[in-house]
Amino acid sequence: MQFFALLTRNTQKFSEADFAPLLPPESEQRKTLYAQGSVRQIWNRGDVPGTGIMFEAADEKEVRGHLATL
């Protein structure tokens, strides 16, 4: 089953400098999930800092587990 996660950065609470060291490892993990077949598509958002991710998973619990690794 496919699930779509629309993610945004909490820019009200955290600055770009806070996010900067987290972005490279998150990008690598997204690539890993894609290579495993857990992620089907990834989009960078144009309206706000964030990402849209299409997951392939058995259920919502599995998707939340993948999201927890990002």
mmCIF file as gemmi writes it, N, C-alpha and C atoms, coordinates in Angstrom:
data_model
loop_
_atom_site.group_PDB
_atom_site.id
_atom_site.type_symbol
_atom_site.label_atom_id
_atom_site.label_alt_id
_atom_site.label_comp_id
_atom_site.label_asym_id
_atom_site.label_entity_id
_atom_site.label_seq_id
_atom_site.pdbx_PDB_ins_code
_atom_site.Cartn_x
_atom_site.Cartn_y
_atom_site.Cartn_z
_atom_site.occupancy
_atom_site.B_iso_or_equiv
_atom_site.pdbx_formal_charge
_atom_site.auth_seq_id
_atom_site.auth_asym_id
_atom_site.pdbx_PDB_model_num
ATOM 1 N N . MET Axp A 1 ? 0.84 -1.16 0 1 0 ? 1 A 1
ATOM 2 C CA . MET Axp A 1 ? 0 0 0 1 0 ? 1 A 1
ATOM 3 C C . MET Axp A 1 ? 0.898 1.24 0 1 0 ? 1 A 1
ATOM 4 N N . GLN Axp A 2 ? 0.429 2.308 -0.616 1 0 ? 2 A 1
ATOM 5 C CA . GLN Axp A 2 ? 1.222 3.531 -0.661 1 0 ? 2 A 1
ATOM 6 C C . GLN Axp A 2 ? 0.687 4.558 0.334 1 0 ? 2 A 1
ATOM 7 N N . PHE Axp A 3 ? 1.621 5.269 0.944 1 0 ? 3 A 1
ATOM 8 C CA . PHE Axp A 3 ? 1.316 6.323 1.907 1 0 ? 3 A 1
ATOM 9 C C . PHE Axp A 3 ? 2.115 7.556 1.518 1 0 ? 3 A 1
ATOM 10 N N . PHE Axp A 4 ? 1.499 8.732 1.651 1 0 ? 4 A 1
ATOM 11 C CA . PHE Axp A 4 ? 2.176 9.981 1.329 1 0 ? 4 A 1
ATOM 12 C C . PHE Axp A 4 ? 2.394 10.766 2.611 1 0 ? 4 A 1
ATOM 13 N N . ALA Axp A 5 ? 3.643 11.128 2.874 1 0 ? 5 A 1
ATOM 14 C CA . ALA Axp A 5 ? 3.989 11.941 4.04 1 0 ? 5 A 1
ATOM 15 C C . ALA Axp A 5 ? 4.423 13.315 3.554 1 0 ? 5 A 1
ATOM 16 N N . LEU Axp A 6 ? 3.786 14.344 4.065 1 0 ? 6 A 1
ATOM 17 C CA . LEU Axp A 6 ? 4.114 15.723 3.726 1 0 ? 6 A 1
ATOM 18 C C . LEU Axp A 6 ? 4.8 16.325 4.945 1 0 ? 6 A 1
ATOM 19 N N . LEU Axp A 7 ? 6.096 16.561 4.83 1 0 ? 7 A 1
ATOM 20 C CA . LEU Axp A 7 ? 6.909 16.986 5.964 1 0 ? 7 A 1
ATOM 21 C C . LEU Axp A 7 ? 7.297 18.45 5.842 1 0 ? 7 A 1
ATOM 22 N N . THR Axp A 8 ? 7.31 19.149 6.973 1 0 ? 8 A 1
ATOM 23 C CA . THR Axp A 8 ? 7.764 20.539 7.009 1 0 ? 8 A 1
ATOM 24 C C . THR Axp A 8 ? 8.727 20.714 8.177 1 0 ? 8 A 1
ATOM 25 N N . ARG Axp A 9 ? 9.635 21.651 8.014 1 0 ? 9 A 1
ATOM 26 C CA . ARG Axp A 9 ? 10.548 21.99 9.104 1 0 ? 9 A 1
ATOM 27 C C . ARG Axp A 9 ? 9.847 22.985 10.023 1 0 ? 9 A 1
ATOM 28 N N . ASN Axp A 10 ? 10.081 22.864 11.312 1 0 ? 10 A 1
ATOM 29 C CA . ASN Axp A 10 ? 9.509 23.793 12.28 1 0 ? 10 A 1
ATOM 30 C C . ASN Axp A 10 ? 10.409 25.026 12.357 1 0 ? 10 A 1
ATOM 31 N N . THR Axp A 11 ? 10.219 25.937 11.405 1 0 ? 11 A 1
ATOM 32 C CA . THR Axp A 11 ? 11.061 27.136 11.333 1 0 ? 11 A 1
ATOM 33 C C . THR Axp A 11 ? 10.658 28.188 12.365 1 0 ? 11 A 1
ATOM 34 N N . GLN Axp A 12 ? 9.534 27.978 13.036 1 0 ? 12 A 1
ATOM 35 C CA . GLN Axp A 12 ? 9.142 28.884 14.124 1 0 ? 12 A 1
ATOM 36 C C . GLN Axp A 12 ? 10.011 28.644 15.36 1 0 ? 12 A 1
ATOM 37 N N . LYS Axp A 13 ? 10.422 27.395 15.524 1 0 ? 13 A 1
ATOM 38 C CA . LYS Axp A 13 ? 11.171 27.004 16.721 1 0 ? 13 A 1
ATOM 39 C C . LYS Axp A 13 ? 12.672 26.846 16.472 1 0 ? 13 A 1
ATOM 40 N N . PHE Axp A 14 ? 13.054 26.464 15.233 1 0 ? 14 A 1
ATOM 41 C CA . PHE Axp A 14 ? 14.447 26.174 14.924 1 0 ? 14 A 1
ATOM 42 C C . PHE Axp A 14 ? 14.917 27.001 13.738 1 0 ? 14 A 1
ATOM 43 N N . SER Axp A 15 ? 16.187 27.4 13.754 1 0 ? 15 A 1
ATOM 44 C CA . SER Axp A 15 ? 16.764 28.194 12.662 1 0 ? 15 A 1
ATOM 45 C C . SER Axp A 15 ? 17.347 27.275 11.588 1 0 ? 15 A 1
ATOM 46 N N . GLU Axp A 16 ? 17.685 27.865 10.445 1 0 ? 16 A 1
ATOM 47 C CA . GLU Axp A 16 ? 18.347 27.1 9.379 1 0 ? 16 A 1
ATOM 48 C C . GLU Axp A 16 ? 19.659 26.502 9.885 1 0 ? 16 A 1
ATOM 49 N N . ALA Axp A 17 ? 20.35 27.24 10.76 1 0 ? 17 A 1
ATOM 50 C CA . ALA Axp A 17 ? 21.609 26.739 11.327 1 0 ? 17 A 1
ATOM 51 C C . ALA Axp A 17 ? 21.372 25.488 12.176 1 0 ? 17 A 1
ATOM 52 N N . ASP Axp A 18 ? 20.219 25.408 12.83 1 0 ? 18 A 1
ATOM 53 C CA . ASP Axp A 18 ? 19.889 24.215 13.613 1 0 ? 18 A 1
ATOM 54 C C . ASP Axp A 18 ? 19.685 23.004 12.708 1 0 ? 18 A 1
ATOM 55 N N . PHE Axp A 19 ? 19.076 23.229 11.538 1 0 ? 19 A 1
ATOM 56 C CA . PHE Axp A 19 ? 18.786 22.138 10.615 1 0 ? 19 A 1
ATOM 57 C C . PHE Axp A 19 ? 20.005 21.704 9.801 1 0 ? 19 A 1
ATOM 58 N N . ALA Axp A 20 ? 20.924 22.616 9.539 1 0 ? 20 A 1
ATOM 59 C CA . ALA Axp A 20 ? 22.041 22.369 8.622 1 0 ? 20 A 1
ATOM 60 C C . ALA Axp A 20 ? 22.804 21.066 8.897 1 0 ? 20 A 1
ATOM 61 N N . PRO Axp A 21 ? 23.206 20.765 10.137 1 0 ? 21 A 1
ATOM 62 C CA . PRO Axp A 21 ? 23.967 19.525 10.35 1 0 ? 21 A 1
ATOM 63 C C . PRO Axp A 21 ? 23.122 18.253 10.209 1 0 ? 21 A 1
ATOM 64 N N . LEU Axp A 22 ? 21.804 18.39 10.24 1 0 ? 22 A 1
ATOM 65 C CA . LEU Axp A 22 ? 20.916 17.225 10.152 1 0 ? 22 A 1
ATOM 66 C C . LEU Axp A 22 ? 20.576 16.84 8.717 1 0 ? 22 A 1
ATOM 67 N N . LEU Axp A 23 ? 20.721 17.772 7.79 1 0 ? 23 A 1
ATOM 68 C CA . LEU Axp A 23 ? 20.278 17.535 6.418 1 0 ? 23 A 1
ATOM 69 C C . LEU Axp A 23 ? 21.087 16.476 5.664 1 0 ? 23 A 1
ATOM 70 N N . PRO Axp A 24 ? 22.429 16.483 5.707 1 0 ? 24 A 1
ATOM 71 C CA . PRO Axp A 24 ? 23.169 15.439 4.969 1 0 ? 24 A 1
ATOM 72 C C . PRO Axp A 24 ? 22.845 14.012 5.428 1 0 ? 24 A 1
ATOM 73 N N . PRO Axp A 25 ? 22.817 13.721 6.753 1 0 ? 25 A 1
ATOM 74 C CA . PRO Axp A 25 ? 22.472 12.347 7.138 1 0 ? 25 A 1
ATOM 75 C C . PRO Axp A 25 ? 21.02 11.986 6.797 1 0 ? 25 A 1
ATOM 76 N N . GLU Axp A 26 ? 20.109 12.959 6.865 1 0 ? 26 A 1
ATOM 77 C CA . GLU Axp A 26 ? 18.721 12.682 6.492 1 0 ? 26 A 1
ATOM 78 C C . GLU Axp A 26 ? 18.625 12.36 5.005 1 0 ? 26 A 1
ATOM 79 N N . SER Axp A 27 ? 19.37 13.086 4.197 1 0 ? 27 A 1
ATOM 80 C CA . SER Axp A 27 ? 19.384 12.831 2.758 1 0 ? 27 A 1
ATOM 81 C C . SER Axp A 27 ? 19.898 11.423 2.462 1 0 ? 27 A 1
ATOM 82 N N . GLU Axp A 28 ? 20.948 11.015 3.144 1 0 ? 28 A 1
ATOM 83 C CA . GLU Axp A 28 ? 21.495 9.664 2.952 1 0 ? 28 A 1
ATOM 84 C C . GLU Axp A 28 ? 20.482 8.597 3.372 1 0 ? 28 A 1
ATOM 85 N N . GLN Axp A 29 ? 19.772 8.847 4.467 1 0 ? 29 A 1
ATOM 86 C CA . GLN Axp A 29 ? 18.776 7.874 4.921 1 0 ? 29 A 1
ATOM 87 C C . GLN Axp A 29 ? 17.614 7.783 3.935 1 0 ? 29 A 1
ATOM 88 N N . ARG Axp A 30 ? 17.22 8.904 3.35 1 0 ? 30 A 1
ATOM 89 C CA . ARG Axp A 30 ? 16.16 8.869 2.327 1 0 ? 30 A 1
ATOM 90 C C . ARG Axp A 30 ? 16.604 8.01 1.147 1 0 ? 30 A 1
ATOM 91 N N . LYS Axp A 31 ? 17.866 8.15 0.741 1 0 ? 31 A 1
ATOM 92 C CA . LYS Axp A 31 ? 18.403 7.339 -0.361 1 0 ? 31 A 1
ATOM 93 C C . LYS Axp A 31 ? 18.419 5.857 0.01 1 0 ? 31 A 1
ATOM 94 N N . THR Axp A 32 ? 18.758 5.552 1.252 1 0 ? 32 A 1
ATOM 95 C CA . THR Axp A 32 ? 18.764 4.166 1.721 1 0 ? 32 A 1
ATOM 96 C C . THR Axp A 32 ? 17.358 3.576 1.676 1 0 ? 32 A 1
ATOM 97 N N . LEU Axp A 33 ? 16.379 4.329 2.166 1 0 ? 33 A 1
ATOM 98 C CA . LEU Axp A 33 ? 14.99 3.858 2.141 1 0 ? 33 A 1
ATOM 99 C C . LEU Axp A 33 ? 14.508 3.67 0.705 1 0 ? 33 A 1
ATOM 100 N N . TYR Axp A 34 ? 14.953 4.539 -0.196 1 0 ? 34 A 1
ATOM 101 C CA . TYR Axp A 34 ? 14.595 4.408 -1.609 1 0 ? 34 A 1
ATOM 102 C C . TYR Axp A 34 ? 15.208 3.127 -2.19 1 0 ? 34 A 1
ATOM 103 N N . ALA Axp A 35 ? 16.482 2.897 -1.896 1 0 ? 35 A 1
ATOM 104 C CA . ALA Axp A 35 ? 17.171 1.707 -2.412 1 0 ? 35 A 1
ATOM 105 C C . ALA Axp A 35 ? 16.541 0.416 -1.876 1 0 ? 35 A 1
ATOM 106 N N . GLN Axp A 36 ? 16.002 0.468 -0.674 1 0 ? 36 A 1
ATOM 107 C CA . GLN Axp A 36 ? 15.346 -0.699 -0.07 1 0 ? 36 A 1
ATOM 108 C C . GLN Axp A 36 ? 13.939 -0.919 -0.625 1 0 ? 36 A 1
ATOM 109 N N . GLY Axp A 37 ? 13.413 0.07 -1.349 1 0 ? 37 A 1
ATOM 110 C CA . GLY Axp A 37 ? 12.06 -0.041 -1.882 1 0 ? 37 A 1
ATOM 111 C C . GLY Axp A 37 ? 10.984 0.475 -0.947 1 0 ? 37 A 1
ATOM 112 N N . SER Axp A 38 ? 11.379 1.023 0.189 1 0 ? 38 A 1
ATOM 113 C CA . SER Axp A 38 ? 10.41 1.565 1.148 1 0 ? 38 A 1
ATOM 114 C C . SER Axp A 38 ? 9.882 2.918 0.704 1 0 ? 38 A 1
ATOM 115 N N . VAL Axp A 39 ? 10.711 3.674 -0.01 1 0 ? 39 A 1
ATOM 116 C CA . VAL Axp A 39 ? 10.323 4.978 -0.546 1 0 ? 39 A 1
ATOM 117 C C . VAL Axp A 39 ? 10.239 4.859 -2.057 1 0 ? 39 A 1
ATOM 118 N N . ARG Axp A 40 ? 9.127 5.325 -2.622 1 0 ? 40 A 1
ATOM 119 C CA . ARG Axp A 40 ? 8.921 5.275 -4.072 1 0 ? 40 A 1
ATOM 120 C C . ARG Axp A 40 ? 9.315 6.579 -4.748 1 0 ? 40 A 1
ATOM 121 N N . GLN Axp A 41 ? 8.951 7.702 -4.13 1 0 ? 41 A 1
ATOM 122 C CA . GLN Axp A 41 ? 9.245 9.006 -4.723 1 0 ? 41 A 1
ATOM 123 C C . GLN Axp A 41 ? 9.52 10.012 -3.614 1 0 ? 41 A 1
ATOM 124 N N . ILE Axp A 42 ? 10.349 11.014 -3.951 1 0 ? 42 A 1
ATOM 125 C CA . ILE Axp A 42 ? 10.696 12.075 -3.007 1 0 ? 42 A 1
ATOM 126 C C . ILE Axp A 42 ? 10.587 13.404 -3.74 1 0 ? 42 A 1
ATOM 127 N N . TRP Axp A 43 ? 9.922 14.357 -3.126 1 0 ? 43 A 1
ATOM 128 C CA . TRP Axp A 43 ? 9.817 15.707 -3.689 1 0 ? 43 A 1
ATOM 129 C C . TRP Axp A 43 ? 10.288 16.707 -2.654 1 0 ? 43 A 1
ATOM 130 N N . ASN Axp A 44 ? 11.029 17.71 -3.092 1 0 ? 44 A 1
ATOM 131 C CA . ASN Axp A 44 ? 11.345 18.844 -2.237 1 0 ? 44 A 1
ATOM 132 C C . ASN Axp A 44 ? 10.225 19.855 -2.402 1 0 ? 44 A 1
ATOM 133 N N . ARG Axp A 45 ? 9.757 20.388 -1.301 1 0 ? 45 A 1
ATOM 134 C CA . ARG Axp A 45 ? 8.651 21.335 -1.347 1 0 ? 45 A 1
ATOM 135 C C . ARG Axp A 45 ? 9.135 22.696 -1.815 1 0 ? 45 A 1
ATOM 136 N N . GLY Axp A 46 ? 8.292 23.395 -2.55 1 0 ? 46 A 1
ATOM 137 C CA . GLY Axp A 46 ? 8.611 24.734 -3.021 1 0 ? 46 A 1
ATOM 138 C C . GLY Axp A 46 ? 7.948 25.811 -2.194 1 0 ? 46 A 1
ATOM 139 N N . ASP Axp A 47 ? 6.899 25.445 -1.453 1 0 ? 47 A 1
ATOM 140 C CA . ASP Axp A 47 ? 6.147 26.44 -0.69 1 0 ? 47 A 1
ATOM 141 C C . ASP Axp A 47 ? 6.781 26.744 0.66 1 0 ? 47 A 1
ATOM 142 N N . VAL Axp A 48 ? 7.314 25.736 1.314 1 0 ? 48 A 1
ATOM 143 C CA . VAL Axp A 48 ? 7.976 25.872 2.614 1 0 ? 48 A 1
ATOM 144 C C . VAL Axp A 48 ? 9.127 24.871 2.66 1 0 ? 48 A 1
ATOM 145 N N . PRO Axp A 49 ? 10.101 25.06 3.561 1 0 ? 49 A 1
ATOM 146 C CA . PRO Axp A 49 ? 11.157 24.055 3.674 1 0 ? 49 A 1
ATOM 147 C C . PRO Axp A 49 ? 10.571 22.715 4.128 1 0 ? 49 A 1
ATOM 148 N N . GLY Axp A 50 ? 10.817 21.688 3.351 1 0 ? 50 A 1
ATOM 149 C CA . GLY Axp A 50 ? 10.3 20.37 3.692 1 0 ? 50 A 1
ATOM 150 C C . GLY Axp A 50 ? 10.308 19.44 2.499 1 0 ? 50 A 1
ATOM 151 N N . THR Axp A 51 ? 9.655 18.305 2.667 1 0 ? 51 A 1
ATOM 152 C CA . THR Axp A 51 ? 9.696 17.232 1.681 1 0 ? 51 A 1
ATOM 153 C C . THR Axp A 51 ? 8.359 16.507 1.62 1 0 ? 51 A 1
ATOM 154 N N . GLY Axp A 52 ? 8.052 15.977 0.457 1 0 ? 52 A 1
ATOM 155 C CA . GLY Axp A 52 ? 6.951 15.032 0.301 1 0 ? 52 A 1
ATOM 156 C C . GLY Axp A 52 ? 7.558 13.684 -0.043 1 0 ? 52 A 1
ATOM 157 N N . ILE Axp A 53 ? 7.118 12.64 0.64 1 0 ? 53 A 1
ATOM 158 C CA . ILE Axp A 53 ? 7.675 11.306 0.417 1 0 ? 53 A 1
ATOM 159 C C . ILE Axp A 53 ? 6.538 10.308 0.217 1 0 ? 53 A 1
ATOM 160 N N . MET Axp A 54 ? 6.628 9.529 -0.862 1 0 ? 54 A 1
ATOM 161 C CA . MET Axp A 54 ? 5.677 8.448 -1.116 1 0 ? 54 A 1
ATOM 162 C C . MET Axp A 54 ? 6.305 7.145 -0.623 1 0 ? 54 A 1
ATOM 163 N N . PHE Axp A 55 ? 5.682 6.543 0.379 1 0 ? 55 A 1
ATOM 164 C CA . PHE Axp A 55 ? 6.164 5.293 0.957 1 0 ? 55 A 1
ATOM 165 C C . PHE Axp A 55 ? 5.384 4.102 0.413 1 0 ? 55 A 1
ATOM 166 N N . GLU Axp A 56 ? 6.054 2.978 0.325 1 0 ? 56 A 1
ATOM 167 C CA . GLU Axp A 56 ? 5.422 1.685 0.056 1 0 ? 56 A 1
ATOM 168 C C . GLU Axp A 56 ? 5.556 0.891 1.354 1 0 ? 56 A 1
ATOM 169 N N . ALA Axp A 57 ? 4.416 0.566 1.983 1 0 ? 57 A 1
ATOM 170 C CA . ALA Axp A 57 ? 4.46 -0.111 3.28 1 0 ? 57 A 1
ATOM 171 C C . ALA Axp A 57 ? 3.184 -0.913 3.496 1 0 ? 57 A 1
ATOM 172 N N . ALA Axp A 58 ? 3.249 -1.831 4.446 1 0 ? 58 A 1
ATOM 173 C CA . ALA Axp A 58 ? 2.09 -2.666 4.768 1 0 ? 58 A 1
ATOM 174 C C . ALA Axp A 58 ? 1.031 -1.888 5.534 1 0 ? 58 A 1
ATOM 175 N N . ASP Axp A 59 ? 1.492 -0.946 6.386 1 0 ? 59 A 1
ATOM 176 C CA . ASP Axp A 59 ? 0.541 -0.194 7.203 1 0 ? 59 A 1
ATOM 177 C C . ASP Axp A 59 ? 1.184 1.098 7.704 1 0 ? 59 A 1
ATOM 178 N N . GLU Axp A 60 ? 0.378 1.913 8.376 1 0 ? 60 A 1
ATOM 179 C CA . GLU Axp A 60 ? 0.843 3.2 8.889 1 0 ? 60 A 1
ATOM 180 C C . GLU Axp A 60 ? 1.97 3.028 9.899 1 0 ? 60 A 1
ATOM 181 N N . LYS Axp A 61 ? 1.906 1.996 10.699 1 0 ? 61 A 1
ATOM 182 C CA . LYS Axp A 61 ? 2.944 1.745 11.702 1 0 ? 61 A 1
ATOM 183 C C . LYS Axp A 61 ? 4.31 1.588 11.039 1 0 ? 61 A 1
ATOM 184 N N . GLU Axp A 62 ? 4.352 0.884 9.929 1 0 ? 62 A 1
ATOM 185 C CA . GLU Axp A 62 ? 5.612 0.703 9.202 1 0 ? 62 A 1
ATOM 186 C C . GLU Axp A 62 ? 6.129 2.042 8.679 1 0 ? 62 A 1
ATOM 187 N N . VAL Axp A 63 ? 5.235 2.867 8.158 1 0 ? 63 A 1
ATOM 188 C CA . VAL Axp A 63 ? 5.63 4.189 7.656 1 0 ? 63 A 1
ATOM 189 C C . VAL Axp A 63 ? 6.186 5.034 8.791 1 0 ? 63 A 1
ATOM 190 N N . ARG Axp A 64 ? 5.508 5.033 9.918 1 0 ? 64 A 1
ATOM 191 C CA . ARG Axp A 64 ? 5.988 5.816 11.065 1 0 ? 64 A 1
ATOM 192 C C . ARG Axp A 64 ? 7.365 5.336 11.525 1 0 ? 64 A 1
ATOM 193 N N . GLY Axp A 65 ? 7.609 4.05 11.419 1 0 ? 65 A 1
ATOM 194 C CA . GLY Axp A 65 ? 8.929 3.514 11.737 1 0 ? 65 A 1
ATOM 195 C C . GLY Axp A 65 ? 9.996 4.052 10.799 1 0 ? 65 A 1
ATOM 196 N N . HIS Axp A 66 ? 9.673 4.131 9.508 1 0 ? 66 A 1
ATOM 197 C CA . HIS Axp A 66 ? 10.613 4.7 8.543 1 0 ? 66 A 1
ATOM 198 C C . HIS Axp A 66 ? 10.835 6.185 8.821 1 0 ? 66 A 1
ATOM 199 N N . LEU Axp A 67 ? 9.76 6.908 9.104 1 0 ? 67 A 1
ATOM 200 C CA . LEU Axp A 67 ? 9.881 8.341 9.385 1 0 ? 67 A 1
ATOM 201 C C . LEU Axp A 67 ? 10.754 8.594 10.61 1 0 ? 67 A 1
ATOM 202 N N . ALA Axp A 68 ? 10.688 7.712 11.58 1 0 ? 68 A 1
ATOM 203 C CA . ALA Axp A 68 ? 11.49 7.871 12.795 1 0 ? 68 A 1
ATOM 204 C C . ALA Axp A 68 ? 12.982 7.76 12.517 1 0 ? 68 A 1
ATOM 205 N N . THR Axp A 69 ? 13.36 7.176 11.379 1 0 ? 69 A 1
ATOM 206 C CA . THR Axp A 69 ? 14.784 7.048 11.045 1 0 ? 69 A 1
ATOM 207 C C . THR Axp A 69 ? 15.327 8.298 10.363 1 0 ? 69 A 1
ATOM 208 N N . LEU Axp A 70 ? 14.449 9.218 9.999 1 0 ? 70 A 1
ATOM 209 C CA . LEU Axp A 70 ? 14.894 10.427 9.293 1 0 ? 70 A 1
ATOM 210 C C . LEU Axp A 70 ? 15.265 11.525 10.26 1 0 ? 70 A 1
